[in-house]
C-alpha cells in the first residue's frame, strides 16, 4: 500500500517541480521529521515542502483525490507530536516565511510557515512587533490561532486577538479568504478548517525592549514561591502597567532547581520598566537578573538556550482565578521534588489587561482574568520520561485538591496531552463554544479532510 502511494506521489511531483520532496529513503528523512516531542513513534509516508500557496493547493487536491491522509507541519512543537502520523504525508510549510507590512504599519500579512523568531526579527527591522511566544523555533501561526499566551499579552492581547484575516486552502483544494464566521473559528480552533497559508495580523511600533530573567535564590523553593505569590498579589492590587508582562517559571539551572520570573516591558519609557523590574526582583531573595535593554532578535536568541531541542513526555495545564496561598503551598511543596532533567519544568502565565477582555470575534474560551499553570512533564532522556510525567501529574493533582471554585473548567489546547476520564476534551478547550466549532467544522470541512488537525473532532 505504502509503495503504491509513494509511486503515485512521486509521479505527481514530476509535474510539480517547485515542490521539494524528502523521501523515506533520504538520509535527511529522520532530521526533517524530527519534532519537539521525541516520544511520538509515528513514521510518516513522506515529507513534501511546498514553496507557496499554489503548491499547498495542488498538494491538498492530490491528497483528496487519492484518499491520502496528511498532516501539516511547521515548528513541530505540538505537545503530542501530532505533526507526524503513521503512513500520512507531511506537508511541511516551513518554506512559507514571507512577511508583508501594510503601508500604514498597522498590520502585516505573514505566511503560514513562519517561525516566531523569524517573524520577530523581520518585524523588528521595520520598528515593529506583535505578540508572540518566547521560543523562536515554535511555529507562529499555530501558536496564534490556538490562543497564544506570551510575554506581550498583557499589553496587546493574545495571539488570537491579533488576527485580522486569513487565507486558507479549503476542503475542495481552493485558495479562499476566510469570511468573518470562519475567522471567528480560526481565532481559537485554527487549522481544523483548512490549511492556513497566511494570516493578516496587527502590528505595533516598538523601538526598544526591556527583557530578561530574574532568578531567585531557591534553596527553600517552597517558601520563595509562596512569598513571591503573596507579594505579587499585593502589587497587582495596587496596579501594574499593562506594558509589563511576567511569566513565573521553575526549571533546572546549573545551581539546581530555581524559581525565576521572565520579564518583558514593551512600553516606551524604559526607566519606568526598570522600576517595575526592580519591584518584581524585590519579591524574593535575588540571585541574579539578566533584565536589560535588548532587541527582539537578541531576546529570542537568549530564550532559545532555556529550552531543550527535543524531549520525551507529556504536559498538563490548570487554569486558576488566583494563585491563592493554598495553591501556592500545593505547588510549592511539589517543587522540592522537581526531577533534575532540564526538560522538566513549570511556568505560570497570567491573563490580564486586553487579553482578559471578552471577545465576540473568537472561540477562545478562557477570557476571564486568570493564571494558566503549565506543567511540563518532559525529559531529555527517554528513561526519565516516566519520572517526569509522574511529577507533572502529582502537581496537577495537588492543585486539583485546592478550593474548587478557584479552578476554571478550561484547559489550554496547545499544551494538551490527554483528558480526564469521562471529560470531553472539546468542552475543556472551548467551553460554551464547543458546539459552534463542531457546526463550523461541518460547514467548512464536511468530509473531514483535515482530520489530523488539532483538535480532532471525529
SULUR-V292248 format. One record per backbone hydrogen bond with DSSP energy under -0.5 kcal/mol. NH is the residue of the N-H (numbers start at 1). CO is the residue of the C=O. E is the energy in kcal/mol with one decimal. If there is no record, write none. Layout:
BEGIN
{{NH/CO/E} {NH/CO/E}}
END
This chain:
BEGIN
{{5/1/-2.2} {6/2/-2.6} {7/3/-2.2} {8/4/-2.4} {9/5/-2.3} {10/6/-2.8} {11/7/-2.1} {12/8/-2.2} {13/9/-2.5} {14/10/-1.1} {15/11/-0.6} {15/12/-1.3} {16/13/-1.4} {19/16/-1.7} {20/18/-0.6} {20/49/-1.7} {22/47/-3.2} {23/21/-0.6} {26/23/-1.9} {29/26/-1.5} {32/28/-2.8} {33/29/-2.0} {34/30/-0.6} {34/31/-0.9} {36/76/-2.5} {37/76/-0.5} {38/36/-1.2} {38/311/-3.4} {39/311/-0.6} {40/37/-1.4} {41/39/-0.6} {44/42/-0.5} {45/88/-1.9} {46/88/-0.6} {47/22/-2.2} {48/90/-2.9} {49/20/-2.8} {56/52/-1.7} {57/53/-2.5} {58/54/-2.2} {59/55/-2.0} {60/56/-2.4} {61/57/-2.2} {62/58/-2.5} {63/59/-2.8} {64/60/-2.5} {65/61/-2.5} {66/62/-1.8} {67/64/-1.3} {68/63/-2.9} {69/67/-0.6} {71/89/-2.6} {73/91/-2.2} {79/414/-0.7} {81/78/-2.3} {84/81/-1.6} {87/43/-2.6} {88/85/-2.4} {89/69/-2.4} {90/46/-2.6} {91/71/-2.9} {91/89/-0.6} {92/48/-2.9} {92/90/-0.9} {93/73/-2.5} {93/91/-0.7} {96/93/-2.7} {97/95/-1.4} {100/109/-2.5} {101/99/-0.5} {102/107/-2.7} {105/102/-1.8} {108/201/-2.1} {109/100/-2.8} {110/108/-0.6} {110/199/-3.1} {111/98/-2.7} {112/197/-2.1} {113/96/-1.8} {114/111/-1.4} {116/138/-2.8} {117/136/-2.4} {119/115/-2.4} {120/116/-2.8} {121/117/-2.1} {122/118/-2.2} {123/119/-2.5} {124/120/-2.2} {125/121/-1.5} {126/123/-1.5} {127/124/-1.9} {128/123/-2.3} {129/204/-2.0} {136/134/-0.6} {138/135/-1.4} {140/114/-2.3} {141/114/-0.6} {143/139/-1.6} {144/140/-2.7} {145/141/-2.8} {146/142/-1.7} {147/144/-1.4} {153/150/-1.6} {155/152/-0.7} {156/152/-2.8} {157/152/-0.6} {157/153/-1.1} {159/148/-1.4} {160/147/-2.7} {162/159/-1.6} {163/160/-1.0} {164/200/-3.7} {165/200/-1.6} {167/198/-2.4} {168/176/-2.7} {169/195/-2.3} {170/168/-0.7} {170/174/-2.6} {171/444/-0.7} {173/170/-2.2} {176/168/-2.8} {176/174/-0.7} {178/166/-2.8} {183/179/-2.7} {184/180/-1.9} {185/181/-1.2} {186/182/-2.5} {187/183/-2.3} {188/145/-1.8} {188/186/-2.6} {189/185/-2.5} {190/145/-0.6} {190/186/-1.5} {192/189/-1.3} {193/190/-1.0} {194/191/-0.7} {195/169/-2.0} {196/194/-0.6} {197/167/-2.3} {197/195/-0.7} {198/167/-1.4} {199/110/-2.4} {200/165/-2.7} {201/108/-3.1} {201/199/-0.5} {202/162/-1.7} {203/106/-1.9} {204/129/-3.0} {206/127/-2.2} {209/294/-0.9} {210/265/-1.9} {211/209/-0.6} {211/292/-2.2} {212/263/-1.8} {214/261/-2.9} {215/213/-0.6} {215/288/-3.1} {216/259/-2.4} {217/285/-3.6} {221/218/-0.8} {221/219/-0.6} {224/220/-2.3} {225/221/-2.4} {226/222/-2.0} {227/223/-3.1} {228/224/-2.3} {229/225/-2.2} {230/226/-2.1} {231/227/-2.6} {232/228/-3.2} {233/229/-1.9} {234/230/-1.5} {235/231/-1.9} {236/232/-2.5} {237/233/-2.1} {238/234/-1.4} {239/235/-1.0} {239/236/-0.8} {244/241/-1.5} {245/243/-0.6} {245/264/-2.4} {247/262/-1.9} {248/348/-1.7} {249/260/-2.8} {250/346/-3.1} {251/258/-1.8} {253/251/-0.6} {253/256/-2.3} {256/253/-2.5} {258/251/-2.7} {260/249/-3.2} {261/214/-2.4} {262/247/-3.1} {263/212/-3.1} {263/261/-0.5} {264/245/-1.7} {265/210/-3.1} {266/243/-2.1} {266/264/-0.5} {270/268/-1.1} {273/269/-1.8} {274/270/-2.5} {275/271/-2.0} {276/272/-2.1} {277/273/-2.3} {278/274/-2.4} {279/275/-1.9} {280/276/-2.2} {281/277/-2.4} {282/278/-1.5} {283/280/-1.6} {284/281/-0.9} {286/284/-0.9} {287/215/-3.0} {288/215/-1.8} {290/213/-2.5} {292/211/-2.3} {294/209/-3.2} {299/295/-2.7} {300/296/-2.6} {301/297/-2.0} {302/298/-2.2} {303/299/-2.2} {304/300/-2.1} {305/301/-0.7} {305/302/-0.7} {306/303/-1.9} {307/304/-0.9} {311/36/-2.8} {312/379/-2.6} {314/377/-1.6} {316/375/-2.3} {318/373/-1.6} {319/410/-0.6} {320/371/-2.8} {321/406/-2.8} {324/322/-1.3} {328/324/-3.2} {329/325/-2.1} {330/326/-2.1} {331/327/-2.9} {332/328/-2.8} {333/329/-2.3} {334/330/-0.7} {334/331/-0.9} {335/331/-1.2} {336/332/-0.7} {337/334/-1.2} {338/335/-1.3} {344/341/-1.6} {345/343/-0.6} {345/376/-1.5} {346/250/-2.2} {347/374/-2.5} {348/248/-2.7} {349/372/-2.6} {351/370/-3.6} {352/350/-0.7} {354/154/-0.7} {355/153/-0.5} {355/352/-1.2} {356/353/-1.3} {357/354/-1.0} {362/359/-0.7} {363/184/-1.2} {363/187/-1.3} {364/187/-0.9} {365/429/-0.7} {367/365/-1.8} {370/351/-1.3} {371/320/-3.1} {372/349/-2.6} {373/318/-3.1} {373/371/-0.7} {374/347/-3.3} {374/372/-0.6} {375/316/-2.8} {375/373/-0.6} {376/345/-2.5} {376/374/-0.7} {377/314/-1.6} {377/375/-0.9} {378/343/-0.6} {378/376/-1.4} {379/312/-2.2} {384/381/-2.0} {385/382/-1.7} {388/384/-2.1} {389/385/-2.6} {390/386/-2.3} {391/387/-2.1} {392/388/-2.2} {393/389/-2.4} {394/390/-2.6} {395/391/-2.3} {396/392/-2.3} {397/393/-2.5} {398/394/-2.4} {399/395/-2.2} {400/396/-2.2} {401/397/-1.0} {401/398/-0.5} {402/399/-2.0} {406/403/-1.5} {407/404/-1.6} {408/319/-2.4} {408/406/-0.5} {411/428/-2.2} {413/411/-0.7} {415/412/-1.6} {416/413/-1.7} {417/418/-0.5} {423/420/-2.1} {425/423/-0.5} {427/424/-0.6} {428/424/-1.5} {429/425/-2.2} {430/426/-2.6} {431/427/-1.8} {433/430/-2.9} {434/431/-1.6} {437/433/-1.9} {438/434/-1.9} {439/435/-2.3} {440/436/-2.6} {441/437/-2.5} {442/438/-2.0} {443/439/-1.7} {444/440/-3.1} {445/441/-2.5} {448/445/-1.9} {451/448/-0.8} {451/449/-0.6} {453/450/-1.6}}
END
